[in-house]
Amino acid sequence: MSTLTSWKKSSYSGGGNGNTCVEVADQDTHIAVRDSKTPTRAVLTFPAPAFIGALKTASLA
């Protein structure tokens, strides 16, 4: 999956070399999330509407 997907690092990756964050990728109907420190390990996928809805809800809290 990681070779066919365009990954983007979180804007909250902090200083240094920026590898202590999560990366996300838009896969049409799903959003994929992985740990940038170990990109070859597990990838979580979420339905895009549910993922975006959860982010909106969290930002209001």
PDB file of N, CA, C, O and CB in Angstrom:
ATOM      1  N   MET A   1       0.823  -1.197   0.000  1.00  0.00           N
ATOM      2  CA  MET A   1       0.000   0.000   0.000  1.00  0.00           C
ATOM      3  C   MET A   1       0.862   1.253   0.000  1.00  0.00           C
ATOM      4  O   MET A   1       0.554   2.193  -0.732  1.00  0.00           O
ATOM      5  CB  MET A   1      -0.934   0.003   1.202  1.00  0.00           C
ATOM      6  N   SER A   2       1.921   1.303   0.786  1.00  0.00           N
ATOM      7  CA  SER A   2       2.687   2.529   0.928  1.00  0.00           C
ATOM      8  C   SER A   2       3.393   2.940  -0.358  1.00  0.00           C
ATOM      9  O   SER A   2       3.699   4.121  -0.520  1.00  0.00           O
ATOM     10  CB  SER A   2       3.694   2.371   2.026  1.00  0.00           C
ATOM     11  N   THR A   3       3.661   2.029  -1.270  1.00  0.00           N
ATOM     12  CA  THR A   3       4.338   2.394  -2.495  1.00  0.00           C
ATOM     13  C   THR A   3       3.390   3.032  -3.508  1.00  0.00           C
ATOM     14  O   THR A   3       3.848   3.735  -4.409  1.00  0.00           O
ATOM     15  CB  THR A   3       4.996   1.180  -3.096  1.00  0.00           C
ATOM     16  N   LEU A   4       2.099   2.810  -3.386  1.00  0.00           N
ATOM     17  CA  LEU A   4       1.133   3.346  -4.326  1.00  0.00           C
ATOM     18  C   LEU A   4       0.417   4.576  -3.799  1.00  0.00           C
ATOM     19  O   LEU A   4      -0.436   5.132  -4.491  1.00  0.00           O
ATOM     20  CB  LEU A   4       0.133   2.297  -4.677  1.00  0.00           C
ATOM     21  N   THR A   5       0.740   5.008  -2.603  1.00  0.00           N
ATOM     22  CA  THR A   5       0.014   6.073  -1.939  1.00  0.00           C
ATOM     23  C   THR A   5       0.912   7.279  -1.720  1.00  0.00           C
ATOM     24  O   THR A   5       2.093   7.134  -1.405  1.00  0.00           O
ATOM     25  CB  THR A   5      -0.552   5.587  -0.613  1.00  0.00           C
ATOM     26  N   SER A   6       0.351   8.467  -1.887  1.00  0.00           N
ATOM     27  CA  SER A   6       1.077   9.697  -1.610  1.00  0.00           C
ATOM     28  C   SER A   6       0.827  10.090  -0.158  1.00  0.00           C
ATOM     29  O   SER A   6      -0.263  10.547   0.188  1.00  0.00           O
ATOM     30  CB  SER A   6       0.648  10.838  -2.584  1.00  0.00           C
ATOM     31  N   TRP A   7       1.827   9.913   0.679  1.00  0.00           N
ATOM     32  CA  TRP A   7       1.705  10.189   2.108  1.00  0.00           C
ATOM     33  C   TRP A   7       2.062  11.638   2.403  1.00  0.00           C
ATOM     34  O   TRP A   7       2.970  12.205   1.794  1.00  0.00           O
ATOM     35  CB  TRP A   7       2.603   9.244   2.921  1.00  0.00           C
ATOM     36  N   LYS A   8       1.331  12.233   3.352  1.00  0.00           N
ATOM     37  CA  LYS A   8       1.606  13.601   3.804  1.00  0.00           C
ATOM     38  C   LYS A   8       1.792  13.584   5.310  1.00  0.00           C
ATOM     39  O   LYS A   8       0.999  12.987   6.038  1.00  0.00           O
ATOM     40  CB  LYS A   8       0.456  14.579   3.396  1.00  0.00           C
ATOM     41  N   LYS A   9       2.850  14.246   5.774  1.00  0.00           N
ATOM     42  CA  LYS A   9       3.112  14.302   7.211  1.00  0.00           C
ATOM     43  C   LYS A   9       2.227  15.345   7.870  1.00  0.00           C
ATOM     44  O   LYS A   9       1.838  16.341   7.260  1.00  0.00           O
ATOM     45  CB  LYS A   9       4.590  14.611   7.482  1.00  0.00           C
ATOM     46  N   SER A  10       1.928  15.091   9.111  1.00  0.00           N
ATOM     47  CA  SER A  10       1.141  16.024   9.906  1.00  0.00           C
ATOM     48  C   SER A  10       1.861  17.363  10.032  1.00  0.00           C
ATOM     49  O   SER A  10       3.088  17.412  10.116  1.00  0.00           O
ATOM     50  CB  SER A  10       0.857  15.439  11.295  1.00  0.00           C
ATOM     51  N   SER A  11       1.097  18.434  10.043  1.00  0.00           N
ATOM     52  CA  SER A  11       1.695  19.753  10.234  1.00  0.00           C
ATOM     53  C   SER A  11       2.162  19.944  11.676  1.00  0.00           C
ATOM     54  O   SER A  11       2.824  20.937  11.979  1.00  0.00           O
ATOM     55  CB  SER A  11       0.695  20.850   9.856  1.00  0.00           C
ATOM     56  N   TYR A  12       1.833  19.019  12.562  1.00  0.00           N
ATOM     57  CA  TYR A  12       2.241  19.074  13.967  1.00  0.00           C
ATOM     58  C   TYR A  12       3.437  18.168  14.226  1.00  0.00           C
ATOM     59  O   TYR A  12       3.592  17.672  15.342  1.00  0.00           O
ATOM     60  CB  TYR A  12       1.076  18.677  14.878  1.00  0.00           C
ATOM     61  N   SER A  13       4.284  17.940  13.232  1.00  0.00           N
ATOM     62  CA  SER A  13       5.391  17.003  13.386  1.00  0.00           C
ATOM     63  C   SER A  13       6.519  17.539  14.249  1.00  0.00           C
ATOM     64  O   SER A  13       7.412  16.781  14.628  1.00  0.00           O
ATOM     65  CB  SER A  13       5.930  16.636  12.045  1.00  0.00           C
ATOM     66  N   GLY A  14       6.501  18.806  14.564  1.00  0.00           N
ATOM     67  CA  GLY A  14       7.490  19.368  15.475  1.00  0.00           C
ATOM     68  C   GLY A  14       8.828  19.637  14.815  1.00  0.00           C
ATOM     69  O   GLY A  14       8.960  19.614  13.591  1.00  0.00           O
ATOM     70  N   GLY A  15       9.818  19.893  15.662  1.00  0.00           N
ATOM     71  CA  GLY A  15      11.143  20.237  15.169  1.00  0.00           C
ATOM     72  C   GLY A  15      11.956  19.022  14.783  1.00  0.00           C
ATOM     73  O   GLY A  15      11.423  17.928  14.598  1.00  0.00           O
ATOM     74  N   GLY A  16      13.238  19.229  14.665  1.00  0.00           N
ATOM     75  CA  GLY A  16      14.139  18.142  14.300  1.00  0.00           C
ATOM     76  C   GLY A  16      13.937  17.714  12.858  1.00  0.00           C
ATOM     77  O   GLY A  16      13.695  18.539  11.977  1.00  0.00           O
ATOM     78  N   ASN A  17      14.041  16.417  12.632  1.00  0.00           N
ATOM     79  CA  ASN A  17      13.908  15.927  11.267  1.00  0.00           C
ATOM     80  C   ASN A  17      12.450  15.640  10.887  1.00  0.00           C
ATOM     81  O   ASN A  17      12.188  15.153   9.787  1.00  0.00           O
ATOM     82  CB  ASN A  17      14.740  14.674  11.092  1.00  0.00           C
ATOM     83  N   GLY A  18      11.513  15.930  11.769  1.00  0.00           N
ATOM     84  CA  GLY A  18      10.096  15.814  11.439  1.00  0.00           C
ATOM     85  C   GLY A  18       9.588  14.404  11.262  1.00  0.00           C
ATOM     86  O   GLY A  18       8.593  14.191  10.569  1.00  0.00           O
ATOM     87  N   ASN A  19      10.250  13.431  11.874  1.00  0.00           N
ATOM     88  CA  ASN A  19       9.810  12.051  11.676  1.00  0.00           C
ATOM     89  C   ASN A  19       9.071  11.494  12.897  1.00  0.00           C
ATOM     90  O   ASN A  19       8.891  10.280  13.000  1.00  0.00           O
ATOM     91  CB  ASN A  19      11.005  11.170  11.354  1.00  0.00           C
ATOM     92  N   THR A  20       8.648  12.346  13.808  1.00  0.00           N
ATOM     93  CA  THR A  20       7.937  11.874  14.992  1.00  0.00           C
ATOM     94  C   THR A  20       6.470  12.271  14.900  1.00  0.00           C
ATOM     95  O   THR A  20       5.953  12.992  15.753  1.00  0.00           O
ATOM     96  CB  THR A  20       8.573  12.442  16.282  1.00  0.00           C
ATOM     97  N   CYS A  21       5.821  11.797  13.873  1.00  0.00           N
ATOM     98  CA  CYS A  21       4.429  12.179  13.681  1.00  0.00           C
ATOM     99  C   CYS A  21       3.700  11.080  12.928  1.00  0.00           C
ATOM    100  O   CYS A  21       4.248  10.009  12.665  1.00  0.00           O
ATOM    101  CB  CYS A  21       4.324  13.519  12.924  1.00  0.00           C
ATOM    102  N   VAL A  22       2.490  11.362  12.598  1.00  0.00           N
ATOM    103  CA  VAL A  22       1.713  10.461  11.755  1.00  0.00           C
ATOM    104  C   VAL A  22       1.682  11.009  10.343  1.00  0.00           C
ATOM    105  O   VAL A  22       1.878  12.203  10.117  1.00  0.00           O
ATOM    106  CB  VAL A  22       0.279  10.276  12.304  1.00  0.00           C
ATOM    107  N   GLU A  23       1.433  10.123   9.403  1.00  0.00           N
ATOM    108  CA  GLU A  23       1.263  10.492   8.012  1.00  0.00           C
ATOM    109  C   GLU A  23      -0.124  10.040   7.583  1.00  0.00           C
ATOM    110  O   GLU A  23      -0.625   9.016   8.048  1.00  0.00           O
ATOM    111  CB  GLU A  23       2.376   9.863   7.110  1.00  0.00           C
ATOM    112  N   VAL A  24      -0.732  10.797   6.708  1.00  0.00           N
ATOM    113  CA  VAL A  24      -2.057  10.441   6.195  1.00  0.00           C
ATOM    114  C   VAL A  24      -2.018  10.412   4.673  1.00  0.00           C
ATOM    115  O   VAL A  24      -1.204  11.081   4.037  1.00  0.00           O
ATOM    116  CB  VAL A  24      -3.138  11.440   6.695  1.00  0.00           C
ATOM    117  N   ALA A  25      -2.923   9.617   4.110  1.00  0.00           N
ATOM    118  CA  ALA A  25      -3.042   9.527   2.661  1.00  0.00           C
ATOM    119  C   ALA A  25      -4.515   9.396   2.308  1.00  0.00           C
ATOM    120  O   ALA A  25      -5.254   8.640   2.938  1.00  0.00           O
ATOM    121  CB  ALA A  25      -2.221   8.328   2.098  1.00  0.00           C
ATOM    122  N   ASP A  26      -4.926  10.132   1.306  1.00  0.00           N
ATOM    123  CA  ASP A  26      -6.296  10.077   0.810  1.00  0.00           C
ATOM    124  C   ASP A  26      -6.390   8.972  -0.231  1.00  0.00           C
ATOM    125  O   ASP A  26      -5.686   8.994  -1.241  1.00  0.00           O
ATOM    126  CB  ASP A  26      -6.739  11.447   0.211  1.00  0.00           C
ATOM    127  N   GLN A  27      -7.266   8.004   0.024  1.00  0.00           N
ATOM    128  CA  GLN A  27      -7.434   6.881  -0.895  1.00  0.00           C
ATOM    129  C   GLN A  27      -8.875   6.821  -1.377  1.00  0.00           C
ATOM    130  O   GLN A  27      -9.561   5.820  -1.171  1.00  0.00           O
ATOM    131  CB  GLN A  27      -7.033   5.552  -0.218  1.00  0.00           C
ATOM    132  N   ASP A  28      -9.332   7.878  -2.012  1.00  0.00           N
ATOM    133  CA  ASP A  28     -10.696   8.005  -2.533  1.00  0.00           C
ATOM    134  C   ASP A  28     -11.744   7.904  -1.429  1.00  0.00           C
ATOM    135  O   ASP A  28     -12.161   8.930  -0.891  1.00  0.00           O
ATOM    136  CB  ASP A  28     -10.955   6.934  -3.583  1.00  0.00           C
ATOM    137  N   THR A  29     -12.172   6.712  -1.081  1.00  0.00           N
ATOM    138  CA  THR A  29     -13.236   6.554  -0.094  1.00  0.00           C
ATOM    139  C   THR A  29     -12.723   6.364   1.325  1.00  0.00           C
ATOM    140  O   THR A  29     -13.513   6.369   2.269  1.00  0.00           O
ATOM    141  CB  THR A  29     -14.097   5.392  -0.465  1.00  0.00           C
ATOM    142  N   HIS A  30     -11.414   6.198   1.494  1.00  0.00           N
ATOM    143  CA  HIS A  30     -10.827   5.952   2.804  1.00  0.00           C
ATOM    144  C   HIS A  30      -9.655   6.890   3.050  1.00  0.00           C
ATOM    145  O   HIS A  30      -9.058   7.428   2.118  1.00  0.00           O
ATOM    146  CB  HIS A  30     -10.375   4.494   2.926  1.00  0.00           C
ATOM    147  N   ILE A  31      -9.340   7.072   4.325  1.00  0.00           N
ATOM    148  CA  ILE A  31      -8.155   7.804   4.753  1.00  0.00           C
ATOM    149  C   ILE A  31      -7.232   6.789   5.421  1.00  0.00           C
ATOM    150  O   ILE A  31      -7.651   6.061   6.321  1.00  0.00           O
ATOM    151  CB  ILE A  31      -8.520   9.001   5.729  1.00  0.00           C
ATOM    152  N   ALA A  32      -5.992   6.744   4.986  1.00  0.00           N
ATOM    153  CA  ALA A  32      -5.007   5.843   5.575  1.00  0.00           C
ATOM    154  C   ALA A  32      -4.113   6.636   6.519  1.00  0.00           C
ATOM    155  O   ALA A  32      -3.765   7.784   6.242  1.00  0.00           O
ATOM    156  CB  ALA A  32      -4.164   5.137   4.475  1.00  0.00           C
ATOM    157  N   VAL A  33      -3.743   6.012   7.638  1.00  0.00           N
ATOM    158  CA  VAL A  33      -2.904   6.655   8.654  1.00  0.00           C
ATOM    159  C   VAL A  33      -1.794   5.682   9.034  1.00  0.00           C
ATOM    160  O   VAL A  33      -2.039   4.492   9.231  1.00  0.00           O
ATOM    161  CB  VAL A  33      -3.745   7.075   9.918  1.00  0.00           C
ATOM    162  N   ARG A  34      -0.560   6.204   9.136  1.00  0.00           N
ATOM    163  CA  ARG A  34       0.560   5.359   9.572  1.00  0.00           C
ATOM    164  C   ARG A  34       1.520   6.178  10.425  1.00  0.00           C
ATOM    165  O   ARG A  34       1.491   7.408  10.408  1.00  0.00           O
ATOM    166  CB  ARG A  34       1.306   4.749   8.351  1.00  0.00           C
ATOM    167  N   ASP A  35       2.361   5.486  11.162  1.00  0.00           N
ATOM    168  CA  ASP A  35       3.391   6.098  11.995  1.00  0.00           C
ATOM    169  C   ASP A  35       4.598   6.394  11.111  1.00  0.00           C
ATOM    170  O   ASP A  35       5.135   5.485  10.478  1.00  0.00           O
ATOM    171  CB  ASP A  35       3.783   5.168  13.199  1.00  0.00           C
ATOM    172  N   SER A  36       5.023   7.634  11.059  1.00  0.00           N
ATOM    173  CA  SER A  36       6.136   7.997  10.180  1.00  0.00           C
ATOM    174  C   SER A  36       7.468   7.396  10.626  1.00  0.00           C
ATOM    175  O   SER A  36       8.393   7.284   9.822  1.00  0.00           O
ATOM    176  CB  SER A  36       6.261   9.499  10.110  1.00  0.00           C
ATOM    177  N   LYS A  37       7.576   7.006  11.907  1.00  0.00           N
ATOM    178  CA  LYS A  37       8.813   6.392  12.390  1.00  0.00           C
ATOM    179  C   LYS A  37       8.954   4.956  11.899  1.00  0.00           C
ATOM    180  O   LYS A  37      10.067   4.445  11.781  1.00  0.00           O
ATOM    181  CB  LYS A  37       8.860   6.425  13.913  1.00  0.00           C
ATOM    182  N   THR A  38       7.834   4.309  11.613  1.00  0.00           N
ATOM    183  CA  THR A  38       7.849   2.928  11.147  1.00  0.00           C
ATOM    184  C   THR A  38       6.860   2.778   9.980  1.00  0.00           C
ATOM    185  O   THR A  38       5.836   2.111  10.127  1.00  0.00           O
ATOM    186  CB  THR A  38       7.495   1.945  12.311  1.00  0.00           C
ATOM    187  N   PRO A  39       7.149   3.382   8.844  1.00  0.00           N
ATOM    188  CA  PRO A  39       6.204   3.410   7.739  1.00  0.00           C
ATOM    189  C   PRO A  39       5.919   2.053   7.090  1.00  0.00           C
ATOM    190  O   PRO A  39       4.922   1.911   6.383  1.00  0.00           O
ATOM    191  CB  PRO A  39       6.704   4.333   6.711  1.00  0.00           C
ATOM    192  N   THR A  40       6.764   1.072   7.315  1.00  0.00           N
ATOM    193  CA  THR A  40       6.528  -0.237   6.707  1.00  0.00           C
ATOM    194  C   THR A  40       5.652  -1.131   7.576  1.00  0.00           C
ATOM    195  O   THR A  40       5.298  -2.236   7.168  1.00  0.00           O
ATOM    196  CB  THR A  40       7.847  -0.928   6.437  1.00  0.00           C
ATOM    197  N   ARG A  41       5.303  -0.667   8.759  1.00  0.00           N
ATOM    198  CA  ARG A  41       4.446  -1.454   9.635  1.00  0.00           C
ATOM    199  C   ARG A  41       2.988  -1.209   9.312  1.00  0.00           C
ATOM    200  O   ARG A  41       2.664  -0.780   8.205  1.00  0.00           O
ATOM    201  CB  ARG A  41       4.724  -1.129  11.099  1.00  0.00           C
ATOM    202  N   ALA A  42       2.120  -1.467  10.238  1.00  0.00           N
ATOM    203  CA  ALA A  42       0.674  -1.431  10.021  1.00  0.00           C
ATOM    204  C   ALA A  42       0.173  -0.053   9.577  1.00  0.00           C
ATOM    205  O   ALA A  42       0.684   0.989   9.987  1.00  0.00           O
ATOM    206  CB  ALA A  42      -0.041  -1.846  11.288  1.00  0.00           C
ATOM    207  N   VAL A  43      -0.837  -0.098   8.730  1.00  0.00           N
ATOM    208  CA  VAL A  43      -1.533   1.097   8.265  1.00  0.00           C
ATOM    209  C   VAL A  43      -2.994   0.955   8.674  1.00  0.00           C
ATOM    210  O   VAL A  43      -3.618  -0.079   8.439  1.00  0.00           O
ATOM    211  CB  VAL A  43      -1.384   1.290   6.705  1.00  0.00           C
ATOM    212  N   LEU A  44      -3.528   1.998   9.283  1.00  0.00           N
ATOM    213  CA  LEU A  44      -4.939   2.015   9.649  1.00  0.00           C
ATOM    214  C   LEU A  44      -5.714   2.743   8.559  1.00  0.00           C
ATOM    215  O   LEU A  44      -5.263   3.771   8.052  1.00  0.00           O
ATOM    216  CB  LEU A  44      -5.156   2.692  11.039  1.00  0.00           C
ATOM    217  N   THR A  45      -6.873   2.214   8.201  1.00  0.00           N
ATOM    218  CA  THR A  45      -7.710   2.906   7.229  1.00  0.00           C
ATOM    219  C   THR A  45      -9.086   3.155   7.836  1.00  0.00           C
ATOM    220  O   THR A  45      -9.626   2.331   8.574  1.00  0.00           O
ATOM    221  CB  THR A  45      -7.828   2.088   5.916  1.00  0.00           C
ATOM    222  N   PHE A  46      -9.626   4.305   7.506  1.00  0.00           N
ATOM    223  CA  PHE A  46     -10.929   4.729   8.017  1.00  0.00           C
ATOM    224  C   PHE A  46     -11.772   5.222   6.852  1.00  0.00           C
ATOM    225  O   PHE A  46     -11.237   5.810   5.913  1.00  0.00           O
ATOM    226  CB  PHE A  46     -10.780   5.839   9.104  1.00  0.00           C
ATOM    227  N   PRO A  47     -13.091   4.992   6.897  1.00  0.00           N
ATOM    228  CA  PRO A  47     -13.938   5.607   5.879  1.00  0.00           C
ATOM    229  C   PRO A  47     -13.778   7.123   5.951  1.00  0.00           C
ATOM    230  O   PRO A  47     -13.822   7.699   7.038  1.00  0.00           O
ATOM    231  CB  PRO A  47     -15.430   5.195   6.068  1.00  0.00           C
ATOM    232  N   ALA A  48     -13.597   7.760   4.823  1.00  0.00           N
ATOM    233  CA  ALA A  48     -13.311   9.197   4.798  1.00  0.00           C
ATOM    234  C   ALA A  48     -14.349  10.038   5.539  1.00  0.00           C
ATOM    235  O   ALA A  48     -13.957  10.899   6.326  1.00  0.00           O
ATOM    236  CB  ALA A  48     -13.220   9.667   3.373  1.00  0.00           C
ATOM    237  N   PRO A  49     -15.661   9.833   5.329  1.00  0.00           N
ATOM    238  CA  PRO A  49     -16.631  10.677   6.040  1.00  0.00           C
ATOM    239  C   PRO A  49     -16.544  10.548   7.563  1.00  0.00           C
ATOM    240  O   PRO A  49     -16.670  11.542   8.278  1.00  0.00           O
ATOM    241  CB  PRO A  49     -18.033  10.330   5.589  1.00  0.00           C
ATOM    242  N   ALA A  50     -16.332   9.343   8.055  1.00  0.00           N
ATOM    243  CA  ALA A  50     -16.229   9.135   9.506  1.00  0.00           C
ATOM    244  C   ALA A  50     -14.967   9.788  10.059  1.00  0.00           C
ATOM    245  O   ALA A  50     -15.002  10.392  11.131  1.00  0.00           O
ATOM    246  CB  ALA A  50     -16.234   7.629   9.838  1.00  0.00           C
ATOM    247  N   PHE A  51     -13.868   9.673   9.348  1.00  0.00           N
ATOM    248  CA  PHE A  51     -12.594  10.252   9.791  1.00  0.00           C
ATOM    249  C   PHE A  51     -12.691  11.774   9.843  1.00  0.00           C
ATOM    250  O   PHE A  51     -12.291  12.390  10.831  1.00  0.00           O
ATOM    251  CB  PHE A  51     -11.443   9.821   8.852  1.00  0.00           C
ATOM    252  N   ILE A  52     -13.212  12.370   8.801  1.00  0.00           N
ATOM    253  CA  ILE A  52     -13.337  13.829   8.746  1.00  0.00           C
ATOM    254  C   ILE A  52     -14.329  14.322   9.799  1.00  0.00           C
ATOM    255  O   ILE A  52     -14.100  15.358  10.423  1.00  0.00           O
ATOM    256  CB  ILE A  52     -13.783  14.283   7.339  1.00  0.00           C
ATOM    257  N   GLY A  53     -15.431  13.591  10.003  1.00  0.00           N
ATOM    258  CA  GLY A  53     -16.394  13.952  11.031  1.00  0.00           C
ATOM    259  C   GLY A  53     -15.777  13.904  12.419  1.00  0.00           C
ATOM    260  O   GLY A  53     -16.060  14.769  13.248  1.00  0.00           O
ATOM    261  N   ALA A  54     -14.946  12.917  12.683  1.00  0.00           N
ATOM    262  CA  ALA A  54     -14.289  12.800  13.982  1.00  0.00           C
ATOM    263  C   ALA A  54     -13.314  13.953  14.206  1.00  0.00           C
ATOM    264  O   ALA A  54     -13.203  14.469  15.318  1.00  0.00           O
ATOM    265  CB  ALA A  54     -13.556  11.457  14.091  1.00  0.00           C
ATOM    266  N   LEU A  55     -12.610  14.354  13.152  1.00  0.00           N
ATOM    267  CA  LEU A  55     -11.684  15.493  13.280  1.00  0.00           C
ATOM    268  C   LEU A  55     -12.437  16.786  13.573  1.00  0.00           C
ATOM    269  O   LEU A  55     -12.002  17.594  14.394  1.00  0.00           O
ATOM    270  CB  LEU A  55     -10.848  15.654  11.995  1.00  0.00           C
ATOM    271  N   LYS A  56     -13.555  16.974  12.907  1.00  0.00           N
ATOM    272  CA  LYS A  56     -14.358  18.182  13.142  1.00  0.00           C
ATOM    273  C   LYS A  56     -14.893  18.210  14.569  1.00  0.00           C
ATOM    274  O   LYS A  56     -14.882  19.253  15.223  1.00  0.00           O
ATOM    275  CB  LYS A  56     -15.526  18.259  12.141  1.00  0.00           C
ATOM    276  N   THR A  57     -15.356  17.073  15.043  1.00  0.00           N
ATOM    277  CA  THR A  57     -15.885  16.980  16.400  1.00  0.00           C
ATOM    278  C   THR A  57     -14.786  17.244  17.433  1.00  0.00           C
ATOM    279  O   THR A  57     -15.012  17.945  18.420  1.00  0.00           O
ATOM    280  CB  THR A  57     -16.514  15.597  16.635  1.00  0.00           C
ATOM    281  N   ALA A  58     -13.596  16.681  17.202  1.00  0.00           N
ATOM    282  CA  ALA A  58     -12.475  16.859  18.125  1.00  0.00           C
ATOM    283  C   ALA A  58     -12.020  18.316  18.156  1.00  0.00           C
ATOM    284  O   ALA A  58     -11.626  18.815  19.211  1.00  0.00           O
ATOM    285  CB  ALA A  58     -11.304  15.949  17.728  1.00  0.00           C
ATOM    286  N   SER A  59     -12.067  18.997  17.026  1.00  0.00           N
ATOM    287  CA  SER A  59     -11.615  20.384  17.014  1.00  0.00           C
ATOM    288  C   SER A  59     -12.589  21.326  17.722  1.00  0.00           C
ATOM    289  O   SER A  59     -12.220  22.441  18.092  1.00  0.00           O
ATOM    290  CB  SER A  59     -11.410  20.841  15.590  1.00  0.00           C
ATOM    291  N   LEU A  60     -13.811  20.884  17.905  1.00  0.00           N
ATOM    292  CA  LEU A  60     -14.804  21.699  18.610  1.00  0.00           C
ATOM    293  C   LEU A  60     -14.728  21.510  20.109  1.00  0.00           C
ATOM    294  O   LEU A  60     -15.239  22.339  20.862  1.00  0.00           O
ATOM    295  CB  LEU A  60     -16.199  21.366  18.127  1.00  0.00           C
ATOM    296  N   ALA A  61     -14.098  20.434  20.557  1.00  0.00           N
ATOM    297  CA  ALA A  61     -14.025  20.127  21.986  1.00  0.00           C
ATOM    298  C   ALA A  61     -13.014  20.979  22.694  1.00  0.00           C
ATOM    299  O   ALA A  61     -12.832  20.844  23.904  1.00  0.00           O
ATOM    300  CB  ALA A  61     -13.695  18.680  22.199  1.00  0.00           C
TER     301      ALA A  61
END
